[in-house]
Amino acid sequence: MEVLDRYATPTCRFYYGSKMEVTDAQIVTYPFTGTRNPNTADHIHCKTPKWTLDGTDPETATLEVSLNGQNYLPG
C-alpha cells in the first residue's frame, strides 16, 4: 500500500448519457481519521464534479475509478 499510495494517481469518471466529467481522487482510510497511514488505506475518495442538469429531473451518474490512467473500473 505504501508504494501504491506514493505512486498512484487515482481519478474518478462520472458519466450519464453523453455527459462525462473526470475528477481527482485520493486513497484514504475510512472511517476518516486525523492521521494518514497508507497501510490502512482502504477507500477511494472522489471529488464531486460540477454537474449541470439538462432538466428538472435528477440524473443518475455512473462512477468509475482509475489508477494512473489505466482502465476505469466501476466504483
N, CA, C and O atoms as a CHARMM CRD file, in Angstrom:
* protein
*
  300
    1    1 MET  N      0.80800  -1.20000   0.00000 PROA 1      0.00000
    2    1 MET  CA     0.00000   0.00000   0.00000 PROA 1      0.00000
    3    1 MET  C      0.84700   1.25900   0.00000 PROA 1      0.00000
    4    1 MET  O      0.44200   2.26800  -0.57600 PROA 1      0.00000
    5    2 GLU  N      2.02500   1.22400   0.63800 PROA 2      0.00000
    6    2 GLU  CA     2.86800   2.41900   0.65200 PROA 2      0.00000
    7    2 GLU  C      3.29400   2.80300  -0.76100 PROA 2      0.00000
    8    2 GLU  O      3.28800   3.98400  -1.11100 PROA 2      0.00000
    9    3 VAL  N      3.66600   1.80600  -1.58100 PROA 3      0.00000
   10    3 VAL  CA     4.07100   2.08200  -2.96200 PROA 3      0.00000
   11    3 VAL  C      2.88000   2.59600  -3.76300 PROA 3      0.00000
   12    3 VAL  O      3.01100   3.54700  -4.53300 PROA 3      0.00000
   13    4 LEU  N      1.73100   1.97600  -3.58500 PROA 4      0.00000
   14    4 LEU  CA     0.52400   2.43400  -4.27500 PROA 4      0.00000
   15    4 LEU  C      0.18600   3.86000  -3.87000 PROA 4      0.00000
   16    4 LEU  O     -0.12400   4.69100  -4.72400 PROA 4      0.00000
   17    5 ASP  N      0.24300   4.15000  -2.57800 PROA 5      0.00000
   18    5 ASP  CA    -0.05300   5.48900  -2.08700 PROA 5      0.00000
   19    5 ASP  C      0.93200   6.51700  -2.63600 PROA 5      0.00000
   20    5 ASP  O      0.56000   7.65400  -2.92800 PROA 5      0.00000
   21    6 ARG  N      2.17800   6.10900  -2.77200 PROA 6      0.00000
   22    6 ARG  CA     3.21400   7.04100  -3.22900 PROA 6      0.00000
   23    6 ARG  C      3.15900   7.31000  -4.72600 PROA 6      0.00000
   24    6 ARG  O      3.37500   8.44500  -5.15000 PROA 6      0.00000
   25    7 TYR  N      2.87700   6.29500  -5.53600 PROA 7      0.00000
   26    7 TYR  CA     2.98400   6.43000  -6.98500 PROA 7      0.00000
   27    7 TYR  C      1.65900   6.44400  -7.74900 PROA 7      0.00000
   28    7 TYR  O      1.63600   6.82100  -8.92000 PROA 7      0.00000
   29    8 ALA  N      0.58200   6.05200  -7.12700 PROA 8      0.00000
   30    8 ALA  CA    -0.70000   6.00400  -7.83600 PROA 8      0.00000
   31    8 ALA  C     -1.35100   7.38000  -7.89600 PROA 8      0.00000
   32    8 ALA  O     -1.30400   8.14800  -6.93600 PROA 8      0.00000
   33    9 THR  N     -1.95000   7.67100  -9.02400 PROA 9      0.00000
   34    9 THR  CA    -2.71900   8.89900  -9.19900 PROA 9      0.00000
   35    9 THR  C     -4.15000   8.49800  -9.53300 PROA 9      0.00000
   36    9 THR  O     -4.47500   8.26400 -10.69700 PROA 9      0.00000
   37   10 PRO  N     -5.00600   8.41800  -8.51500 PROA 10     0.00000
   38   10 PRO  CA    -6.38400   7.99400  -8.77800 PROA 10     0.00000
   39   10 PRO  C     -7.22300   9.12100  -9.37800 PROA 10     0.00000
   40   10 PRO  O     -7.07600  10.28700  -9.01400 PROA 10     0.00000
   41   11 THR  N     -8.09700   8.75000 -10.29500 PROA 11     0.00000
   42   11 THR  CA    -9.07100   9.67600 -10.85900 PROA 11     0.00000
   43   11 THR  C    -10.42400   8.98200 -10.89000 PROA 11     0.00000
   44   11 THR  O    -10.50900   7.75400 -10.89900 PROA 11     0.00000
   45   12 CYS  N    -11.47400   9.78500 -10.90800 PROA 12     0.00000
   46   12 CYS  CA   -12.84200   9.27100 -10.96300 PROA 12     0.00000
   47   12 CYS  C    -13.51200   9.81700 -12.21300 PROA 12     0.00000
   48   12 CYS  O    -13.32800  10.97900 -12.57600 PROA 12     0.00000
   49   13 ARG  N    -14.28600   8.97200 -12.86000 PROA 13     0.00000
   50   13 ARG  CA   -15.01900   9.38600 -14.06000 PROA 13     0.00000
   51   13 ARG  C    -16.50600   9.20500 -13.78200 PROA 13     0.00000
   52   13 ARG  O    -16.96500   8.10500 -13.47300 PROA 13     0.00000
   53   14 PHE  N    -17.24300  10.29200 -13.89400 PROA 14     0.00000
   54   14 PHE  CA   -18.69100  10.27800 -13.74400 PROA 14     0.00000
   55   14 PHE  C    -19.28700  10.45100 -15.13100 PROA 14     0.00000
   56   14 PHE  O    -18.85300  11.31900 -15.88800 PROA 14     0.00000
   57   15 TYR  N    -20.27700   9.63200 -15.47100 PROA 15     0.00000
   58   15 TYR  CA   -20.93500   9.87200 -16.74800 PROA 15     0.00000
   59   15 TYR  C    -22.40800   9.49400 -16.70500 PROA 15     0.00000
   60   15 TYR  O    -22.84700   8.62000 -15.95700 PROA 15     0.00000
   61   16 TYR  N    -23.14600  10.20700 -17.55500 PROA 16     0.00000
   62   16 TYR  CA   -24.57300   9.97900 -17.72500 PROA 16     0.00000
   63   16 TYR  C    -24.89100  10.31000 -19.17000 PROA 16     0.00000
   64   16 TYR  O    -24.74900  11.46000 -19.58700 PROA 16     0.00000
   65   17 GLY  N    -25.31200   9.33300 -19.93200 PROA 17     0.00000
   66   17 GLY  CA   -25.57800   9.57000 -21.34800 PROA 17     0.00000
   67   17 GLY  C    -24.31600  10.05500 -22.04700 PROA 17     0.00000
   68   17 GLY  O    -23.29200   9.37400 -22.01400 PROA 17     0.00000
   69   18 SER  N    -24.37800  11.22300 -22.67600 PROA 18     0.00000
   70   18 SER  CA   -23.21100  11.76100 -23.38700 PROA 18     0.00000
   71   18 SER  C    -22.35700  12.66700 -22.50800 PROA 18     0.00000
   72   18 SER  O    -21.29600  13.12000 -22.93700 PROA 18     0.00000
   73   19 LYS  N    -22.80500  12.93700 -21.28300 PROA 19     0.00000
   74   19 LYS  CA   -22.03400  13.79400 -20.36900 PROA 19     0.00000
   75   19 LYS  C    -20.96900  12.97100 -19.66100 PROA 19     0.00000
   76   19 LYS  O    -21.21800  11.83400 -19.25900 PROA 19     0.00000
   77   20 MET  N    -19.77300  13.55500 -19.50700 PROA 20     0.00000
   78   20 MET  CA   -18.71500  12.88400 -18.77000 PROA 20     0.00000
   79   20 MET  C    -17.85200  13.92800 -18.07000 PROA 20     0.00000
   80   20 MET  O    -17.50900  14.95000 -18.66400 PROA 20     0.00000
   81   21 GLU  N    -17.50300  13.67900 -16.82200 PROA 21     0.00000
   82   21 GLU  CA   -16.61200  14.53600 -16.04900 PROA 21     0.00000
   83   21 GLU  C    -15.57700  13.65700 -15.35500 PROA 21     0.00000
   84   21 GLU  O    -15.92400  12.62500 -14.78000 PROA 21     0.00000
   85   22 VAL  N    -14.30900  14.06100 -15.40700 PROA 22     0.00000
   86   22 VAL  CA   -13.23600  13.35500 -14.71400 PROA 22     0.00000
   87   22 VAL  C    -12.73500  14.25900 -13.58800 PROA 22     0.00000
   88   22 VAL  O    -12.46500  15.44000 -13.80600 PROA 22     0.00000
   89   23 THR  N    -12.61400  13.69500 -12.37800 PROA 23     0.00000
   90   23 THR  CA   -12.17100  14.46800 -11.21900 PROA 23     0.00000
   91   23 THR  C    -11.00600  13.75300 -10.53700 PROA 23     0.00000
   92   23 THR  O    -10.79000  12.55800 -10.73500 PROA 23     0.00000
   93   24 ASP  N    -10.26600  14.50700  -9.73300 PROA 24     0.00000
   94   24 ASP  CA    -9.18500  13.93200  -8.94000 PROA 24     0.00000
   95   24 ASP  C     -9.76700  13.11500  -7.79500 PROA 24     0.00000
   96   24 ASP  O    -10.90900  13.31300  -7.38100 PROA 24     0.00000
   97   25 ALA  N     -8.95000  12.19100  -7.29300 PROA 25     0.00000
   98   25 ALA  CA    -9.37300  11.35300  -6.17100 PROA 25     0.00000
   99   25 ALA  C     -8.19900  11.16000  -5.22200 PROA 25     0.00000
  100   25 ALA  O     -7.06300  11.51500  -5.53500 PROA 25     0.00000
  101   26 GLN  N     -8.49200  10.59100  -4.06100 PROA 26     0.00000
  102   26 GLN  CA    -7.46400  10.28300  -3.06700 PROA 26     0.00000
  103   26 GLN  C     -7.68300   8.87500  -2.54600 PROA 26     0.00000
  104   26 GLN  O     -8.81700   8.40100  -2.48700 PROA 26     0.00000
  105   27 ILE  N     -6.59800   8.20100  -2.16600 PROA 27     0.00000
  106   27 ILE  CA    -6.68900   6.92400  -1.47600 PROA 27     0.00000
  107   27 ILE  C     -6.69500   7.25000   0.01100 PROA 27     0.00000
  108   27 ILE  O     -5.75100   7.85500   0.51800 PROA 27     0.00000
  109   28 VAL  N     -7.75400   6.85400   0.71300 PROA 28     0.00000
  110   28 VAL  CA    -7.93500   7.25400   2.10700 PROA 28     0.00000
  111   28 VAL  C     -8.31300   6.06200   2.98500 PROA 28     0.00000
  112   28 VAL  O     -8.68100   4.99300   2.49800 PROA 28     0.00000
  113   29 THR  N     -8.21000   6.28500   4.29000 PROA 29     0.00000
  114   29 THR  CA    -8.68500   5.31800   5.27200 PROA 29     0.00000
  115   29 THR  C    -10.08500   5.72100   5.68800 PROA 29     0.00000
  116   29 THR  O    -10.33500   6.89100   5.97900 PROA 29     0.00000
  117   30 TYR  N    -10.99000   4.77600   5.71900 PROA 30     0.00000
  118   30 TYR  CA   -12.34800   5.05500   6.17100 PROA 30     0.00000
  119   30 TYR  C    -12.68000   4.11700   7.31300 PROA 30     0.00000
  120   30 TYR  O    -12.40400   2.92400   7.18800 PROA 30     0.00000
  121   31 PRO  N    -13.24800   4.56600   8.40800 PROA 31     0.00000
  122   31 PRO  CA   -13.71000   5.93400   8.63700 PROA 31     0.00000
  123   31 PRO  C    -12.53800   6.89900   8.74500 PROA 31     0.00000
  124   31 PRO  O    -11.43800   6.52500   9.15300 PROA 31     0.00000
  125   32 PHE  N    -12.80100   8.16500   8.36400 PROA 32     0.00000
  126   32 PHE  CA   -11.76300   9.18600   8.32400 PROA 32     0.00000
  127   32 PHE  C    -11.14700   9.40200   9.70200 PROA 32     0.00000
  128   32 PHE  O    -11.84700   9.41200  10.71500 PROA 32     0.00000
  129   33 THR  N     -9.83300   9.57400   9.72400 PROA 33     0.00000
  130   33 THR  CA    -9.11900   9.84700  10.96900 PROA 33     0.00000
  131   33 THR  C     -8.21700  11.05400  10.75800 PROA 33     0.00000
  132   33 THR  O     -8.08200  11.53300   9.63200 PROA 33     0.00000
  133   34 GLY  N     -7.60700  11.54400  11.80600 PROA 34     0.00000
  134   34 GLY  CA    -6.71300  12.68600  11.69800 PROA 34     0.00000
  135   34 GLY  C     -5.31500  12.31500  11.22800 PROA 34     0.00000
  136   34 GLY  O     -4.50400  13.20000  10.95400 PROA 34     0.00000
  137   35 THR  N     -5.01900  11.02000  11.13000 PROA 35     0.00000
  138   35 THR  CA    -3.69100  10.58800  10.70400 PROA 35     0.00000
  139   35 THR  C     -3.75300   9.97800   9.31500 PROA 35     0.00000
  140   35 THR  O     -4.78300   9.44600   8.90200 PROA 35     0.00000
  141   36 ARG  N     -2.64900  10.06100   8.60500 PROA 36     0.00000
  142   36 ARG  CA    -2.56500   9.48400   7.26000 PROA 36     0.00000
  143   36 ARG  C     -1.63000   8.28700   7.31100 PROA 36     0.00000
  144   36 ARG  O     -0.41700   8.45800   7.42800 PROA 36     0.00000
  145   37 ASN  N     -2.16600   7.09600   7.22600 PROA 37     0.00000
  146   37 ASN  CA    -1.38700   5.87400   7.25700 PROA 37     0.00000
  147   37 ASN  C     -1.69000   5.07500   5.98700 PROA 37     0.00000
  148   37 ASN  O     -2.77100   4.49500   5.88300 PROA 37     0.00000
  149   38 PRO  N     -0.76200   5.02600   5.01200 PROA 38     0.00000
  150   38 PRO  CA    -1.03000   4.32300   3.76200 PROA 38     0.00000
  151   38 PRO  C     -1.28700   2.82800   3.94800 PROA 38     0.00000
  152   38 PRO  O     -1.89600   2.19500   3.08600 PROA 38     0.00000
  153   39 ASN  N     -0.83300   2.26500   5.05500 PROA 39     0.00000
  154   39 ASN  CA    -1.04300   0.83100   5.27200 PROA 39     0.00000
  155   39 ASN  C     -2.49000   0.49300   5.62100 PROA 39     0.00000
  156   39 ASN  O     -2.90400  -0.65900   5.49400 PROA 39     0.00000
  157   40 THR  N     -3.25400   1.47800   6.05500 PROA 40     0.00000
  158   40 THR  CA    -4.65300   1.21900   6.39700 PROA 40     0.00000
  159   40 THR  C     -5.62300   1.80000   5.36600 PROA 40     0.00000
  160   40 THR  O     -6.83700   1.69900   5.54100 PROA 40     0.00000
  161   41 ALA  N     -5.10800   2.40300   4.30300 PROA 41     0.00000
  162   41 ALA  CA    -5.97800   2.98800   3.27600 PROA 41     0.00000
  163   41 ALA  C     -6.81100   1.88500   2.62500 PROA 41     0.00000
  164   41 ALA  O     -6.28700   0.84800   2.21700 PROA 41     0.00000
  165   42 ASP  N     -8.10900   2.12900   2.53800 PROA 42     0.00000
  166   42 ASP  CA    -8.98900   1.09000   2.01200 PROA 42     0.00000
  167   42 ASP  C    -10.14200   1.63200   1.15400 PROA 42     0.00000
  168   42 ASP  O    -11.05400   0.88200   0.80300 PROA 42     0.00000
  169   43 HSD  N    -10.10700   2.92500   0.81600 PROA 43     0.00000
  170   43 HSD  CA   -11.16900   3.52200   0.01100 PROA 43     0.00000
  171   43 HSD  C    -10.58900   4.54000  -0.97600 PROA 43     0.00000
  172   43 HSD  O     -9.49300   5.06700  -0.78700 PROA 43     0.00000
  173   44 ILE  N    -11.35300   4.79000  -2.01800 PROA 44     0.00000
  174   44 ILE  CA   -11.04800   5.87700  -2.95700 PROA 44     0.00000
  175   44 ILE  C    -12.05900   6.98100  -2.68100 PROA 44     0.00000
  176   44 ILE  O    -13.26600   6.73900  -2.68400 PROA 44     0.00000
  177   45 HSD  N    -11.56700   8.19200  -2.44400 PROA 45     0.00000
  178   45 HSD  CA   -12.42200   9.35200  -2.16600 PROA 45     0.00000
  179   45 HSD  C    -12.43600  10.21900  -3.41300 PROA 45     0.00000
  180   45 HSD  O    -11.41000  10.79200  -3.78200 PROA 45     0.00000
  181   46 CYS  N    -13.59300  10.32200  -4.06900 PROA 46     0.00000
  182   46 CYS  CA   -13.73400  11.08700  -5.31600 PROA 46     0.00000
  183   46 CYS  C    -14.28000  12.47100  -5.02900 PROA 46     0.00000
  184   46 CYS  O    -15.18100  12.63300  -4.20700 PROA 46     0.00000
  185   47 LYS  N    -13.73400  13.46700  -5.70500 PROA 47     0.00000
  186   47 LYS  CA   -14.31500  14.80400  -5.63800 PROA 47     0.00000
  187   47 LYS  C    -15.53700  14.82200  -6.54600 PROA 47     0.00000
  188   47 LYS  O    -15.52000  14.25100  -7.63600 PROA 47     0.00000
  189   48 THR  N    -16.58900  15.47900  -6.09200 PROA 48     0.00000
  190   48 THR  CA   -17.81900  15.55300  -6.86600 PROA 48     0.00000
  191   48 THR  C    -17.66800  16.59300  -7.97000 PROA 48     0.00000
  192   48 THR  O    -17.21900  17.70800  -7.70500 PROA 48     0.00000
  193   49 PRO  N    -18.03700  16.24600  -9.20800 PROA 49     0.00000
  194   49 PRO  CA   -17.92300  17.22600 -10.28600 PROA 49     0.00000
  195   49 PRO  C    -19.05800  18.24300 -10.24300 PROA 49     0.00000
  196   49 PRO  O    -20.10500  17.99500  -9.64500 PROA 49     0.00000
  197   50 LYS  N    -18.83800  19.39000 -10.88400 PROA 50     0.00000
  198   50 LYS  CA   -19.93100  20.33300 -11.10300 PROA 50     0.00000
  199   50 LYS  C    -20.75400  19.74200 -12.23900 PROA 50     0.00000
  200   50 LYS  O    -20.24800  19.52200 -13.33900 PROA 50     0.00000
  201   51 TRP  N    -22.00900  19.49100 -11.96500 PROA 51     0.00000
  202   51 TRP  CA   -22.85100  18.77200 -12.91500 PROA 51     0.00000
  203   51 TRP  C    -24.04200  19.64800 -13.25000 PROA 51     0.00000
  204   51 TRP  O    -24.80200  20.01300 -12.35300 PROA 51     0.00000
  205   52 THR  N    -24.22600  19.99400 -14.50700 PROA 52     0.00000
  206   52 THR  CA   -25.34500  20.81500 -14.94200 PROA 52     0.00000
  207   52 THR  C    -26.45700  19.90200 -15.43800 PROA 52     0.00000
  208   52 THR  O    -26.26700  19.14400 -16.38900 PROA 52     0.00000
  209   53 LEU  N    -27.61100  19.97600 -14.79800 PROA 53     0.00000
  210   53 LEU  CA   -28.74200  19.14200 -15.20100 PROA 53     0.00000
  211   53 LEU  C    -29.34900  19.66400 -16.49500 PROA 53     0.00000
  212   53 LEU  O    -29.38300  20.87000 -16.74000 PROA 53     0.00000
  213   54 ASP  N    -29.83300  18.73000 -17.32600 PROA 54     0.00000
  214   54 ASP  CA   -30.48300  19.10700 -18.58200 PROA 54     0.00000
  215   54 ASP  C    -31.94200  19.48700 -18.37200 PROA 54     0.00000
  216   54 ASP  O    -32.56600  20.06700 -19.26100 PROA 54     0.00000
  217   55 GLY  N    -32.47900  19.17100 -17.22500 PROA 55     0.00000
  218   55 GLY  CA   -33.88700  19.46200 -16.94500 PROA 55     0.00000
  219   55 GLY  C    -34.09500  19.51400 -15.44700 PROA 55     0.00000
  220   55 GLY  O    -33.16300  19.77100 -14.68400 PROA 55     0.00000
  221   56 THR  N    -35.32100  19.26900 -15.03800 PROA 56     0.00000
  222   56 THR  CA   -35.63700  19.32800 -13.61600 PROA 56     0.00000
  223   56 THR  C    -35.54900  17.95900 -12.94400 PROA 56     0.00000
  224   56 THR  O    -35.51500  17.88000 -11.71600 PROA 56     0.00000
  225   57 ASP  N    -35.51200  16.88000 -13.72700 PROA 57     0.00000
  226   57 ASP  CA   -35.44300  15.53000 -13.15800 PROA 57     0.00000
  227   57 ASP  C    -34.01300  15.18800 -12.76400 PROA 57     0.00000
  228   57 ASP  O    -33.07100  15.59500 -13.44400 PROA 57     0.00000
  229   58 PRO  N    -33.83900  14.43600 -11.66200 PROA 58     0.00000
  230   58 PRO  CA   -32.49100  14.02400 -11.25600 PROA 58     0.00000
  231   58 PRO  C    -31.85400  13.11300 -12.31000 PROA 58     0.00000
  232   58 PRO  O    -32.55000  12.35900 -12.98900 PROA 58     0.00000
  233   59 GLU  N    -30.57200  13.18700 -12.43500 PROA 59     0.00000
  234   59 GLU  CA   -29.82800  12.32200 -13.35000 PROA 59     0.00000
  235   59 GLU  C    -28.92600  11.41500 -12.51100 PROA 59     0.00000
  236   59 GLU  O    -28.19700  11.89700 -11.64400 PROA 59     0.00000
  237   60 THR  N    -28.97100  10.13700 -12.75900 PROA 60     0.00000
  238   60 THR  CA   -28.15900   9.18000 -12.02300 PROA 60     0.00000
  239   60 THR  C    -26.88600   8.91500 -12.81700 PROA 60     0.00000
  240   60 THR  O    -26.91900   8.27000 -13.86500 PROA 60     0.00000
  241   61 ALA  N    -25.77200   9.41600 -12.31000 PROA 61     0.00000
  242   61 ALA  CA   -24.49300   9.24200 -12.98900 PROA 61     0.00000
  243   61 ALA  C    -23.87000   7.91000 -12.60100 PROA 61     0.00000
  244   61 ALA  O    -24.13000   7.38400 -11.51900 PROA 61     0.00000
  245   62 THR  N    -23.04700   7.37100 -13.49000 PROA 62     0.00000
  246   62 THR  CA   -22.26800   6.17100 -13.22300 PROA 62     0.00000
  247   62 THR  C    -20.86800   6.61100 -12.83500 PROA 62     0.00000
  248   62 THR  O    -20.31200   7.52800 -13.44100 PROA 62     0.00000
  249   63 LEU  N    -20.29600   5.96400 -11.82900 PROA 63     0.00000
  250   63 LEU  CA   -18.96100   6.30600 -11.34700 PROA 63     0.00000
  251   63 LEU  C    -17.99600   5.17900 -11.66700 PROA 63     0.00000
  252   63 LEU  O    -18.29700   4.01000 -11.42400 PROA 63     0.00000
  253   64 GLU  N    -16.82800   5.52900 -12.21600 PROA 64     0.00000
  254   64 GLU  CA   -15.75200   4.57300 -12.45100 PROA 64     0.00000
  255   64 GLU  C    -14.45700   5.17400 -11.92800 PROA 64     0.00000
  256   64 GLU  O    -14.28500   6.39200 -11.94500 PROA 64     0.00000
  257   65 VAL  N    -13.54500   4.32700 -11.46200 PROA 65     0.00000
  258   65 VAL  CA   -12.30000   4.76700 -10.83500 PROA 65     0.00000
  259   65 VAL  C    -11.10900   4.19500 -11.59300 PROA 65     0.00000
  260   65 VAL  O    -11.14600   3.05700 -12.06100 PROA 65     0.00000
  261   66 SER  N    -10.03700   5.00700 -11.71100 PROA 66     0.00000
  262   66 SER  CA    -8.82200   4.57900 -12.39600 PROA 66     0.00000
  263   66 SER  C     -7.59700   4.96300 -11.57900 PROA 66     0.00000
  264   66 SER  O     -7.60000   5.97900 -10.88300 PROA 66     0.00000
  265   67 LEU  N     -6.55400   4.14800 -11.66400 PROA 67     0.00000
  266   67 LEU  CA    -5.25900   4.48000 -11.07600 PROA 67     0.00000
  267   67 LEU  C     -4.26200   4.68100 -12.21500 PROA 67     0.00000
  268   67 LEU  O     -4.08100   3.79300 -13.04800 PROA 67     0.00000
  269   68 ASN  N     -3.61700   5.84300 -12.25100 PROA 68     0.00000
  270   68 ASN  CA    -2.60500   6.17300 -13.26400 PROA 68     0.00000
  271   68 ASN  C     -3.12500   6.08400 -14.69400 PROA 68     0.00000
  272   68 ASN  O     -2.38600   5.71400 -15.60600 PROA 68     0.00000
  273   69 GLY  N     -4.39100   6.42300 -14.88600 PROA 69     0.00000
  274   69 GLY  CA    -4.94300   6.47100 -16.23300 PROA 69     0.00000
  275   69 GLY  C     -5.18700   5.12400 -16.87000 PROA 69     0.00000
  276   69 GLY  O     -5.47000   5.05500 -18.06600 PROA 69     0.00000
  277   70 GLN  N     -5.08700   4.05800 -16.11200 PROA 70     0.00000
  278   70 GLN  CA    -5.36300   2.72900 -16.65800 PROA 70     0.00000
  279   70 GLN  C     -6.86300   2.51800 -16.74000 PROA 70     0.00000
  280   70 GLN  O     -7.63400   3.45000 -16.51000 PROA 70     0.00000
  281   71 ASN  N     -7.28100   1.31100 -17.06300 PROA 71     0.00000
  282   71 ASN  CA    -8.69000   1.01800 -17.25500 PROA 71     0.00000
  283   71 ASN  C     -9.53100   1.47800 -16.07100 PROA 71     0.00000
  284   71 ASN  O     -9.16800   1.26700 -14.91400 PROA 71     0.00000
  285   72 TYR  N    -10.65900   2.11000 -16.38000 PROA 72     0.00000
  286   72 TYR  CA   -11.60400   2.51300 -15.34000 PROA 72     0.00000
  287   72 TYR  C    -12.40900   1.29400 -14.91000 PROA 72     0.00000
  288   72 TYR  O    -12.80300   0.47600 -15.74100 PROA 72     0.00000
  289   73 LEU  N    -12.64700   1.17700 -13.62000 PROA 73     0.00000
  290   73 LEU  CA   -13.44300   0.09800 -13.06000 PROA 73     0.00000
  291   73 LEU  C    -14.64500   0.69200 -12.33900 PROA 73     0.00000
  292   73 LEU  O    -14.54200   1.77000 -11.75500 PROA 73     0.00000
  293   74 PRO  N    -15.78600   0.00200 -12.37200 PROA 74     0.00000
  294   74 PRO  CA   -16.97500   0.52700 -11.69000 PROA 74     0.00000
  295   74 PRO  C    -16.69300   0.81200 -10.22600 PROA 74     0.00000
  296   74 PRO  O    -16.03000   0.02900  -9.54600 PROA 74     0.00000
  297   75 GLY  N    -17.20700   1.95200  -9.74200 PROA 75     0.00000
  298   75 GLY  CA   -16.99600   2.38300  -8.36000 PROA 75     0.00000
  299   75 GLY  C    -18.08500   1.93200  -7.44500 PROA 75     0.00000
  300   75 GLY  O    -18.04400   2.22000  -6.24800 PROA 75     0.00000
